[in-house]
């Protein structure tokens, strides 16, 4: 479980850094609107990430575990909202209309979440 969390945390940090320095490319992808296959892949990624966060929350326990579990539940709710075509089209349309700074702010949030996971894991290792 710890290895899975390390991978997810580092992946979020790497994606956040990449998106921070290349927001125009991400914006173009949203403007083109994701095809149905890409939308399905995004759903799978959301559900897997949510499952990892919830399982990690149960594994870690305490306040940090609760925080990870809450993030996992939020990811599940996000994925469930995205299942319906109209909702996902609305979300994708909203993202395509946003200025570049919104993409950079979202990327910074992704880096913060990845760092939070890494911090939680390091604190969990330091506990007796």
Secondary structure as UniProt FT lines:
FT   HELIX           2..21
FT   HELIX           23..32
FT   HELIX           36..60
FT   HELIX           62..83
FT   HELIX           85..96
FT   HELIX           100..126
//
